[in-house]
Amino acid sequence: MKKKLAVIFSMVLSLSLMAGCGTKEEATTEEEVTTEAVTEAEVTEEEEAVATVADASDSDAQWTYGDYTYTGDDKMYEAITAYICDELGKNYEASDVGIPTIIEVSRDDSDPDDIKVWGDFWYETYKLVGDTLETQAGGSYPGCMHLKSNGDAYKVESFDVVEDGSNFTESAKEIFGERYDAFMEAYSNDEVKNSKRIEFISEFVSAYSVPATKIKDYGWDPVDLTVGND
């Protein structure tokens, strides 16, 4: 009888152990599955984050440009355009690009320490939209640039600017002197002004390979640039 009880007890114990082992294995399996699911979720989130950054980088990596640099042959213009961008341009909010325009009236280079260039000097900012440079802001600064030469290089030492408002005529006459009539003729000639503007913008577009074929002022139709149209 004791032998039978011993055998029965042994069988019950074995079954209990087997049941216990099965439960442990199932729990381990569920734990592993849960861990794998969490790991996969974390990897997916990381991949999505990387993809998002990549997408943002791709969208931002459109047209990039350097600071405006004059690319023509007139070294005085190189100094004047640099002055316009650095000094006058800092009064404007950043945009895709700021481009100067020089409408020269006269110059006197008889004194290398005080070379004078009279004209109407412009600075305008643009945003590239498709193949069009759209005007954002800008201003006209008529007056006289005073330059100093250093060999083949020039630097703007000072700038006499015509005053706005009621003092415009008086200050313009004082600055331009005998050149006042020539200045007013150029200042009031929109055709000359637009022609020079197109010239400076087209030179910039060609030099920097900007993907633009026209410019557009607010409320006006686009105007074709002269890029590749010699």
Summary of the structure (lengths in Angstrom):
residues: 230
radius of gyration: 37.2
end to end distance: 118.7
largest distance: 138.4
contacts: 592
relative contact order: 0.11
helix: 51%
strand: 26%
